[in-house]
Amino acid sequence: MSVRRGMGGLSRSAKDGILGALRSSAPKPAEEGVAAPRPRAKRARNRFADLPELKDIHTQQAVASLLNVPNPFFRLHDGRAGATTEIDGRAHVNFASYNYLGLNGHPAVAEAAKAAIDRYGTSVSASRLVAGERPIHQELEARIAGFVGVEAAVVFVSGHATNVAILGHLMRPNDLILYDSLSHNSIVVGATLSGATRRMFAHNDLDALDELLSQHAHGHDRVLVVVEGLYSMDGDIPDLPRLVALRERYGFWLMVDEAHSLGVLGRTGRGVAEEQGVDPNEVDIWMGTLSKTLSGCGGYVAGSKALVEYMKFTAPGFVYSVGMPPPVAAAAIASLDVLEREPERVAKLRANGLRFVEKAKQAGLDVGDSAGFAISPVMVGDSLRAVHLANRLLERGVNALPIVHPAVPERSARLRFFLTSEHSFDQIDEAVAVTADEHAKLAKAGFGIKMAAALAKATRPG
């Protein structure tokens, strides 16, 4: 059928216009001695299903399927996350919760959140800069600043976005950011978005940091050094007094991420500064989250009034985000109330952390560099072995999640145990015994050989 016959129903002028457009867009004959342009290949539509990163995930899932290893992630839990949890209708001892001091679900915390809903609703419905400020925000920020021991604080609605906002907004392309090799993803992402020069130093190696500073600090407008108060993968802490001494020597800004150390370190839970006897004002930027000890979600920046004022008026992650939900803010305030009234929770958490590390070492388990502050890995090796071990523990009533590549290097896969003040010594001892038993069984059964065969089969062409 001709093009003209296929346009039945159109007016003559419309037909002539379409045909004219087609003729004008048709390839012209090549001039003599001039090669005709090559027709452009039609570009295939990109499909998410074809992403190589997704195919890598599917390969890992295929290997796990061949080994009959269920997926340990995204399991459905029913009820509160604490020392125990209910999965598939069965109670398990739980080591996969950041509820370090058992304040999530505490009656006073829950009541404060409910009262805030009655007064303010579930959302402030706007950015605080334009229409969302409420007294409860100011109260929370004043309480955080007072607890940390600095002039001011500001809260964000996401912990991850807090680090992205600090680093991505505060630093510039002519600046330098130096961060620990085990820094959280949010630190790495924020540093990348800033456009600043980025240098990574070996974990807790302050000699290496000193060397980087001596080589590179003088060539940049601003220099920021970022560490964590308690490292969530390894459970160890930095040498804050020496970092402060380096700050005085080189004049950089020092930032400490206390996502996991607030409520955990120090006699009263005030973090790594209290733990190591450092004046909090010797650190330029304190960052922390509300999702762990403080039983909510979001993050905070604490430090000088000037820093907080600058972030409140200019940081996109604050200016263009809705304000903190009132029930979350109220829960965090109430959590601080309980923490200040009951510092014995911090002492119990420390005793539990030390108990786990002590018993694990006695059982021959490798806990890496864990100092026994609420977090301890059990090093396993390859990722699939870690997943399989986690599943075996679940069958025996212990919930501990595997940490696998790319979150950690492939040969550094592990199970990660988070301790809370609510765990009993009996629960800890049983968990260690079960882990050691199942770990030994996997080694005896030659799981590594089976995994290699399954991997070869899953990646075989065709």
C-alpha positions as CSV (number, residue, x, y, z in Angstrom):
1,M,0.0,0.0,0.0
2,S,1.4,3.4,-1.0
3,V,2.0,6.2,1.6
4,R,-0.8,8.3,0.0
5,R,-3.3,5.5,0.0
6,G,-2.5,4.9,3.7
7,M,-3.7,8.4,4.6
8,G,-7.3,8.0,3.8
9,G,-9.6,10.4,5.7
10,L,-7.1,13.3,5.7
11,S,-7.7,16.4,3.6
12,R,-5.7,16.9,0.4
13,S,-3.7,19.8,1.9
14,A,-2.8,17.7,5.0
15,K,-1.7,14.8,2.7
16,D,0.5,17.1,0.7
17,G,2.0,18.6,3.8
18,I,2.9,15.2,5.2
19,L,4.4,14.0,1.9
20,G,6.4,17.2,1.6
21,A,7.9,16.7,5.0
22,L,8.8,13.2,4.2
23,R,10.5,14.2,0.9
24,S,12.4,17.0,2.6
25,S,13.7,14.6,5.3
26,A,14.7,11.8,2.9
27,P,18.4,11.3,2.3
28,K,19.8,13.4,-0.5
29,P,21.8,11.8,-3.3
30,A,25.5,12.1,-2.7
31,E,27.4,14.7,-4.6
32,E,30.0,13.4,-7.0
33,G,33.1,12.6,-5.1
34,V,31.4,13.0,-1.7
35,A,30.5,9.9,0.3
36,A,26.9,9.6,1.2
37,P,26.3,9.8,5.0
38,R,26.0,6.4,6.7
39,P,22.6,5.8,8.1
40,R,22.4,6.0,11.8
41,A,21.8,2.8,13.6
42,K,18.7,2.7,15.6
43,R,19.6,2.9,19.3
44,A,18.1,0.2,21.3
45,R,16.1,1.4,24.3
46,N,18.1,0.8,27.5
47,R,16.4,-1.7,29.8
48,F,16.9,-1.8,33.5
49,A,16.8,-5.6,33.2
50,D,20.0,-5.5,31.1
51,L,22.0,-3.6,33.7
52,P,25.2,-5.5,34.4
53,E,24.9,-4.6,38.1
54,L,21.5,-6.3,38.2
55,K,22.9,-9.3,36.3
56,D,25.6,-9.6,39.0
57,I,22.9,-9.8,41.7
58,H,21.1,-12.5,39.7
59,T,24.3,-14.5,39.4
60,Q,24.7,-14.4,43.1
61,Q,21.1,-15.4,43.6
62,A,21.6,-18.3,41.1
63,V,24.6,-19.6,43.1
64,A,22.7,-19.4,46.3
65,S,19.8,-21.3,44.7
66,L,22.1,-24.1,43.5
67,L,23.4,-24.4,47.1
68,N,19.9,-24.2,48.6
69,V,20.8,-21.0,50.5
70,P,17.7,-18.8,51.1
71,N,18.0,-15.1,50.9
72,P,18.6,-13.7,54.4
73,F,17.6,-10.1,53.6
74,F,14.3,-8.4,53.7
75,R,12.8,-10.9,56.2
76,L,9.5,-9.9,57.7
77,H,9.6,-9.1,61.4
78,D,6.5,-8.7,63.5
79,G,6.6,-6.4,66.5
80,R,9.3,-4.3,68.1
81,A,13.0,-4.6,67.2
82,G,14.8,-5.4,70.5
83,A,16.7,-8.2,72.1
84,T,14.2,-10.6,70.6
85,T,12.1,-10.5,67.4
86,E,9.4,-12.6,65.8
87,I,10.0,-14.0,62.3
88,D,7.5,-16.3,60.7
89,G,5.6,-16.6,63.9
90,R,8.7,-17.8,65.9
91,A,10.7,-15.8,68.5
92,H,14.4,-15.3,67.8
93,V,17.2,-13.8,69.9
94,N,17.9,-10.7,67.8
95,F,21.3,-9.2,67.1
96,A,20.3,-7.1,64.1
97,S,18.9,-4.0,65.8
98,Y,20.3,-0.6,66.5
99,N,18.0,-0.3,69.5
100,Y,21.1,-0.1,71.7
101,L,19.5,1.0,74.9
102,G,16.1,-0.6,74.5
103,L,14.4,2.8,74.2
104,N,12.4,2.0,71.1
105,G,9.1,0.9,72.6
106,H,9.8,2.3,76.0
107,P,6.5,3.4,77.5
108,A,7.6,7.0,78.1
109,V,9.0,7.3,74.5
110,A,5.8,5.8,73.0
111,E,3.6,8.1,75.0
112,A,5.5,11.2,74.0
113,A,5.2,10.3,70.3
114,K,1.4,9.7,70.7
115,A,1.0,13.1,72.5
116,A,2.9,14.8,69.7
117,I,0.5,13.3,67.1
118,D,-2.5,14.6,69.1
119,R,-1.0,18.1,69.2
120,Y,0.8,18.5,65.8
121,G,-0.4,15.6,63.6
122,T,2.0,13.1,61.9
123,S,3.7,15.7,59.7
124,V,4.6,19.4,59.7
125,S,3.7,19.3,56.0
126,A,6.4,21.7,54.8
127,S,10.0,22.8,54.9
128,R,10.7,24.4,58.2
129,L,12.2,27.4,56.4
130,V,8.9,28.4,54.9
131,A,6.0,26.9,56.9
132,G,7.1,24.0,59.0
133,E,8.8,25.2,62.2
134,R,7.3,23.9,65.5
135,P,8.4,24.4,69.1
136,I,9.2,20.7,69.3
137,H,12.0,21.1,66.7
138,Q,13.6,23.9,68.7
139,E,13.3,21.8,71.9
140,L,14.9,18.8,70.2
141,E,17.8,20.8,68.8
142,A,18.5,22.5,72.1
143,R,18.5,19.1,73.9
144,I,20.9,17.5,71.4
145,A,23.3,20.5,71.6
146,G,23.2,20.3,75.4
147,F,23.7,16.6,75.5
148,V,26.6,16.7,73.0
149,G,28.1,19.7,74.8
150,V,28.2,22.3,72.0
151,E,26.5,25.6,71.1
152,A,23.8,24.5,68.7
153,A,22.3,21.7,66.5
154,V,20.0,21.2,63.6
155,V,18.1,18.0,62.7
156,F,17.5,16.5,59.2
157,V,14.9,14.0,58.2
158,S,17.5,11.4,57.0
159,G,20.7,10.3,58.6
160,H,22.3,9.4,55.2
161,A,21.2,12.7,53.8
162,T,22.7,14.6,56.8
163,N,26.2,13.5,55.8
164,V,25.6,14.1,52.2
165,A,24.3,17.6,53.1
166,I,27.3,18.5,55.3
167,L,30.0,17.3,52.9
168,G,28.3,18.0,49.7
169,H,27.3,21.6,50.7
170,L,30.1,22.7,53.0
171,M,33.1,21.7,50.8
172,R,34.1,23.0,47.3
173,P,36.2,21.9,44.3
174,N,39.3,23.7,45.7
175,D,39.0,21.9,49.0
176,L,40.3,18.6,50.4
177,I,38.4,15.9,52.3
178,L,40.3,13.1,54.1
179,Y,38.3,10.2,55.4
180,D,38.9,6.8,57.0
181,S,38.8,3.8,54.6
182,L,35.9,2.3,56.6
183,S,33.8,5.4,56.4
184,H,30.1,5.0,55.9
185,N,28.6,5.2,52.4
186,S,27.0,8.5,53.2
187,I,30.4,10.1,53.9
188,V,31.8,8.8,50.6
189,V,28.8,10.0,48.6
190,G,28.8,13.4,50.2
191,A,32.5,13.8,49.6
192,T,32.1,12.8,46.0
193,L,29.2,15.3,45.4
194,S,31.2,18.1,46.9
195,G,33.6,18.1,44.0
196,A,36.5,18.4,46.5
197,T,39.7,16.4,46.2
198,R,39.3,13.2,48.2
199,R,41.9,11.2,49.9
200,M,41.3,8.0,51.9
201,F,43.6,6.9,54.7
202,A,44.0,3.3,56.1
203,H,41.5,2.5,58.8
204,N,42.5,4.3,62.1
205,D,46.0,4.9,60.8
206,L,46.7,8.4,62.0
207,D,50.3,8.2,60.9
208,A,49.0,7.8,57.3
209,L,46.6,10.7,57.9
210,D,49.5,12.9,59.2
211,E,51.5,12.1,56.1
212,L,48.6,13.0,53.8
213,L,48.1,16.2,55.6
214,S,51.8,17.2,55.3
215,Q,51.8,16.4,51.6
216,H,48.5,17.9,50.5
217,A,46.8,20.2,53.1
218,H,48.7,23.4,52.0
219,G,47.4,23.2,48.5
220,H,43.7,23.6,49.3
221,D,41.4,26.3,50.5
222,R,39.7,24.2,53.1
223,V,40.6,20.8,54.6
224,L,38.1,18.5,56.3
225,V,39.0,15.3,58.1
226,V,36.1,12.8,58.8
227,V,36.1,9.9,61.2
228,E,33.5,7.9,63.0
229,G,33.0,7.6,66.7
230,L,32.3,3.9,66.5
231,Y,32.8,2.0,63.3
232,S,29.7,0.0,62.4
233,M,31.5,-2.8,60.5
234,D,34.4,-3.5,62.9
235,G,33.2,-2.1,66.2
236,D,36.4,-0.1,67.0
237,I,36.9,3.6,67.8
238,P,39.3,6.3,66.7
239,D,42.1,8.0,68.7
240,L,40.2,11.3,69.2
241,P,42.9,13.1,71.4
242,R,45.5,12.6,68.7
243,L,43.0,13.8,66.0
244,V,42.5,16.9,68.0
245,A,46.3,17.4,68.2
246,L,46.6,17.0,64.4
247,R,43.7,19.6,64.0
248,E,45.7,22.1,66.1
249,R,48.8,21.4,64.0
250,Y,47.3,21.6,60.6
251,G,44.2,23.8,61.1
252,F,41.7,21.5,59.4
253,W,38.0,21.1,60.2
254,L,37.4,17.8,62.2
255,M,34.1,16.0,61.7
256,V,33.0,13.0,63.8
257,D,30.1,10.8,62.8
258,E,28.5,9.5,66.0
259,A,25.7,7.5,64.4
260,H,26.7,4.5,66.4
261,S,28.5,6.0,69.4
262,L,25.9,8.3,70.9
263,G,24.4,6.5,73.8
264,V,27.0,3.8,73.6
265,L,30.4,5.4,74.4
266,G,31.1,7.3,77.6
267,R,29.9,6.8,81.1
268,T,26.6,8.6,80.4
269,G,26.4,7.8,76.7
270,R,27.6,11.2,75.4
271,G,29.8,9.5,72.9
272,V,33.5,9.3,72.0
273,A,34.4,12.7,73.4
274,E,33.2,11.6,76.9
275,E,34.8,8.1,76.4
276,Q,38.3,9.6,75.7
277,G,38.1,12.8,77.8
278,V,38.0,15.3,75.0
279,D,36.3,18.7,75.1
280,P,33.5,18.4,72.5
281,N,34.2,22.0,71.3
282,E,37.6,20.8,70.1
283,V,35.7,19.0,67.3
284,D,34.2,21.3,64.6
285,I,31.4,19.1,63.3
286,W,29.4,16.5,65.3
287,M,27.1,14.4,63.2
288,G,24.7,11.8,64.5
289,T,21.5,9.9,63.8
290,L,18.2,9.7,65.6
291,S,17.5,6.2,64.4
292,K,19.5,4.2,66.9
293,T,19.8,5.2,70.5
294,L,17.2,8.0,70.1
295,S,14.5,5.7,68.7
296,G,13.4,7.7,65.7
297,C,14.8,8.5,62.2
298,G,16.8,11.3,60.7
299,G,20.1,12.9,61.6
300,Y,21.7,16.0,63.2
301,V,24.6,18.4,62.9
302,A,25.9,19.9,66.1
303,G,28.7,22.4,66.7
304,S,29.1,26.2,66.7
305,K,26.1,28.5,66.2
306,A,27.8,29.8,63.0
307,L,27.9,26.3,61.5
308,V,24.3,25.5,62.4
309,E,23.0,28.8,61.1
310,Y,24.8,28.3,57.8
311,M,23.4,24.8,57.4
312,K,19.8,25.9,58.3
313,F,19.7,28.7,55.8
314,T,21.7,27.2,52.9
315,A,22.0,23.4,52.9
316,P,19.6,22.0,50.2
317,G,19.0,18.8,52.3
318,F,17.5,21.0,55.0
319,V,16.0,23.9,53.1
320,Y,14.1,21.8,50.5
321,S,13.1,18.9,52.8
322,V,10.0,18.7,55.0
323,G,10.6,19.3,58.7
324,M,11.1,16.5,61.2
325,P,7.8,14.7,61.9
326,P,6.6,15.7,65.4
327,P,6.2,12.2,66.7
328,V,9.8,11.4,65.7
329,A,11.1,14.6,67.4
330,A,9.1,13.8,70.5
331,A,10.4,10.2,70.7
332,A,14.0,11.5,70.4
333,I,13.4,14.0,73.2
334,A,11.8,11.4,75.5
335,S,14.7,9.0,74.7
336,L,17.2,11.6,75.9
337,D,15.1,12.0,79.0
338,V,15.3,8.3,79.8
339,L,19.0,8.1,78.9
340,E,19.8,11.0,81.3
341,R,17.7,9.4,84.1
342,E,19.0,5.9,83.6
343,P,22.7,5.9,82.7
344,E,22.8,2.3,84.0
345,R,21.5,1.3,80.6
346,V,24.8,2.4,79.1
347,A,26.7,0.4,81.7
348,K,24.6,-2.7,80.9
349,L,25.2,-2.3,77.2
350,R,29.0,-2.1,77.8
351,A,28.9,-5.3,79.9
352,N,27.0,-7.1,77.2
353,G,29.4,-6.0,74.4
354,L,32.4,-7.1,76.4
355,R,30.7,-10.4,77.3
356,F,30.1,-11.2,73.6
357,V,33.7,-10.5,72.5
358,E,35.2,-12.4,75.4
359,K,33.0,-15.5,74.8
360,A,33.5,-15.3,71.1
361,K,37.3,-15.3,71.4
362,Q,37.1,-18.2,73.9
363,A,35.1,-20.2,71.3
364,G,37.7,-19.6,68.6
365,L,35.7,-17.1,66.6
366,D,37.4,-14.2,64.9
367,V,35.9,-10.8,66.0
368,G,38.5,-8.7,64.2
369,D,39.3,-5.4,66.0
370,S,36.0,-5.1,67.9
371,A,36.5,-3.3,71.2
372,G,33.3,-4.7,72.7
373,F,31.2,-1.5,72.3
374,A,27.8,-2.9,71.2
375,I,29.1,-4.0,67.8
376,S,31.1,-7.1,67.0
377,P,31.7,-8.9,63.7
378,V,32.3,-12.6,63.4
379,M,34.6,-12.9,60.4
380,V,33.6,-15.7,58.0
381,G,35.4,-15.1,54.7
382,D,33.4,-15.3,51.5
383,S,30.0,-13.9,51.1
384,L,28.0,-17.0,50.4
385,R,29.5,-18.8,53.4
386,A,28.4,-15.8,55.5
387,V,24.9,-16.0,54.1
388,H,24.7,-19.7,54.7
389,L,25.9,-19.3,58.3
390,A,23.3,-16.6,59.0
391,N,20.6,-19.0,57.7
392,R,21.8,-21.8,59.8
393,L,21.7,-19.6,62.9
394,L,18.2,-18.5,62.1
395,E,17.1,-22.1,62.1
396,R,18.4,-22.3,65.6
397,G,16.7,-19.2,66.8
398,V,19.5,-16.6,66.4
399,N,19.0,-13.6,64.1
400,A,22.3,-12.1,62.9
401,L,22.7,-10.6,59.5
402,P,25.6,-11.2,57.1
403,I,27.6,-8.3,55.7
404,V,28.8,-9.2,52.2
405,H,30.5,-7.8,49.2
406,P,30.4,-4.9,48.1
407,A,29.7,-3.5,51.6
408,V,33.0,-5.2,52.6
409,P,35.8,-6.8,50.5
410,E,34.8,-10.3,49.4
411,R,37.2,-12.1,51.6
412,S,36.1,-10.0,54.6
413,A,32.5,-11.1,54.7
414,R,31.1,-11.5,58.2
415,L,28.2,-11.8,60.5
416,R,27.5,-8.6,62.4
417,F,26.2,-8.7,65.9
418,F,24.6,-5.7,67.5
419,L,24.3,-5.9,71.2
420,T,21.6,-4.1,73.3
421,S,21.3,-3.4,77.0
422,E,18.2,-5.7,76.9
423,H,20.2,-8.9,76.0
424,S,20.9,-11.3,78.9
425,F,24.2,-13.0,79.4
426,D,22.4,-16.3,78.8
427,Q,21.2,-15.1,75.4
428,I,24.7,-13.9,74.5
429,D,26.4,-17.1,75.6
430,E,23.9,-19.3,73.6
431,A,24.3,-17.2,70.5
432,V,28.1,-17.5,70.6
433,A,27.9,-21.3,71.2
434,V,25.5,-21.7,68.3
435,T,27.6,-19.5,66.0
436,A,30.8,-21.5,66.8
437,D,29.0,-24.8,66.3
438,E,27.5,-23.9,62.9
439,H,30.7,-22.2,61.7
440,A,32.7,-25.4,62.5
441,K,30.1,-27.6,60.7
442,L,30.3,-25.5,57.5
443,A,34.1,-25.9,57.5
444,K,33.9,-29.6,58.1
445,A,31.3,-30.0,55.3
446,G,33.5,-28.4,52.7
447,F,31.1,-25.6,52.0
448,G,33.8,-23.6,50.2
449,I,34.3,-26.4,47.6
450,K,30.6,-26.7,47.0
451,M,30.3,-22.9,46.6
452,A,33.1,-22.8,44.0
453,A,31.4,-25.6,41.9
454,A,28.0,-23.8,42.1
455,L,29.6,-20.5,41.1
456,A,31.2,-22.2,38.1
457,K,27.9,-23.7,37.0
458,A,26.0,-20.4,37.5
459,T,28.4,-18.4,35.4
460,R,28.9,-21.0,32.6
461,P,28.0,-19.5,29.2
462,G,24.7,-20.7,27.9
